[in-house]
Every structure is written in structure tokens, then in C-alpha cells.
Amino acid sequence: MHPPLEITRVSQSRVACDGAADIPGGAALGHPRVWLQIDEHGYVDCGYCDRRFVLIGGPADGKDQAQLPDISEGASL
């Protein structure tokens, strides 16, 4: 287990990630856009770039993210 590379707090449980949202030059430097669904754990990790999306007010919000296991969409604990 390692801490996520980047944590993004979001207000909706369905999010898109292309790995380049904050990179000048955009999607050409990222990865294919994927849609991720945050489940009952309150977070999901992108399988391409390891960005973690944490649902604001969800069970993982405010927790030490380094202590939570990686959860890619479709994975189970």
C-alpha cells in the first residue's frame, strides 16, 4: 500500500479522469478518458494514473488516505 499520487475531492460519485486535467497541453499528455464510479467506500482510484477521487462528505473524506487500500473501479476489498 502506498499513498495516492494525487487526491481530488469531488461532489459527485461519477467522475471522469484523463490524467491531464491540470497539465498544460491537455489530454495529449494524459491517458484515455475513463469514467469512474465511487462506491460505498467513498473513493476510487484511476487505474491509469493512480489519482484518487474522494467523495466530499463520504466515508473516506477526512481520513488518512495513505492508510486506505487502492480501489480501482470494479475491485473489491
Beta strands, then each sheet from edge to edge (+ up, - down):
strand 1: 6-10
strand 2: 14-17
strand 3: 34-37
strand 4: 43-45
strand 5: 51-55
sheet 1: 1+ 5+ 4-
sheet 2: 2+ 3-
end
